[in-house]
Amino acid sequence: MFLNDDRTSTVTLDDNGVEINKGDTQIIRIGWNNVAFVRIFKESTSFFAKDASGIVISVTNKYKDQIMEYLNNKDFGVQIISTESKR
């Protein structure tokens, strides 16, 4: 549903976590200590929350390389699941 949402989205990765801002009307943030894992799918990269909220932030793989570069240069202790490489 989120991937098909036509509102402008901004995804931010920083030292505190990952955040998606949907057209200035909805902001969802998952702190790194609450990210269970990052999963790289065929068309998207998704951040899954550990808690019972069930929150998943998905980003088109157009930005996968930038996301992986950021995560590889940080030590958040987040598992990355991919068919391409293991972390």
C-alpha positions, 0 to 999 in steps of 0.5 A: 500500500505504501509503495503505491501511495502517490504522496511525495515521500522522504526517507531519512536515515540518521544516527537515531533510526529510519524515518519516512515522511509522507507528504508532510501528513504522516511521519513514521520512525523506527529507532535502530534499537527497534529495527529487527532487520532490513530485508532487500527484496526484488523491488524494495528495501524494507525496515522491519520493527521488532515490536508488536507495532508491525511497522515496516518502512519500505523504500524502492530499490532505486535507493538501495545502494545509498541505503547499503552504503550508509548502513555499511558505514555505521555500526547499528547492529542491524541484520541485513537479509539479501540474496545478493550478500549477507551481513 
